[in-house]
Amino acid sequence: MYAWIWRKLPFGLAGKLVGSLLLTAATVALLWFVVFPWAEPLLPFDDVQVTQDSGDTGGQEGDLTVPSNAPTDEELPYSTETNNAPPPTPSR
């Protein structure tokens, strides 16, 4: 197939190189702006399901649990209200 495309491109070697670059750029643009946005809702990348075991240590594979030593809101070293929180002061 690629040999057929190469033979059909006009204007000698220089034209074939430029033409093949243009065909490649057009293919990438078509995929990037048309095909991938169309297919994104069909893919399961955002379909995340997190479950919490009720103290059972033998959960099924793929089950996620919240660790018992999870920090509370007061223990977070950053602000969850703003993106530009000042850095924490070092404790001595």
N, C-alpha and C positions, 0 to 999 in steps of 0.2 A: 504494500500500500504506500509506504513512504517513498519507494523507488518510483512509483507511478506519479506521486505528487511532485517529486524532484524533476522528473522528465517533463511534466506539464508546466512548470514555472518558466517564464520567459526571460530573455535578456542575458543569457550566458551565466557565468559563475557569479558575478557581482549581483545580478538581478535575482538569481536563485537564492543567494544568501539573504538579501534584503527581503525577498518574498517569503522565505521560510521564517524569518524573524517576525514579520508582520502577521503571518498565519499563527505563529506561536503566541504572540501578544493578543491577538483576537480570541484565540481559544481560551487563554487564561482569563481575559476580561469577561468572556461569556460565562465561564464557570464561576468566577468570583462575584459578579454582579447579578446573575440570573439563576443559575442552577443551585449554587449553595444556599442563597436566601430562600429559594423555593423548598429545598430539602430540609432545612434546619428544623422546622416544626415537626417533621416526621421522624427525626432522630431522637433517641432516648437520653441525650446527654443532660437535659435539665429535669428529668424525671427521677428525682432522688427521693428515696423513702428511708427514713431513719426510724427505727423502732427502739423501744426501751424494754429490756427484760425486767421482770419483776423479781429481782434477786436471784434468778436462776443462773448459775455459772456455766451451764451446759447449753448455751444458746445455739441456734442453728447457724450455719456458715452464712455470713453476709449480714447478720444482725449486728447493729451497733448499739452500744449502751452508753449512758452518761456516767462518767467516772464518779465515784463517791466523793472524791476530793476536788471536785470542780470548784473554781473560784467563784465567789459571790460578786455582785455588782460593786461592792465596796473594795474588793481586792484587785480590781482591774488596774493595771499601771498606766492606763490611757483613758481618754475621754471617749465615751460612745456618743456624745452629743455633737461634737465638732470634729472636723478633720485636721485642725491646726492646733491641737492641744499642746501646751508647753511640755518639755521633757520633764520627767520626774526628778525631784531633787535627790541626790545620792545620800544615803543614810550612813552615818559614821559611828 
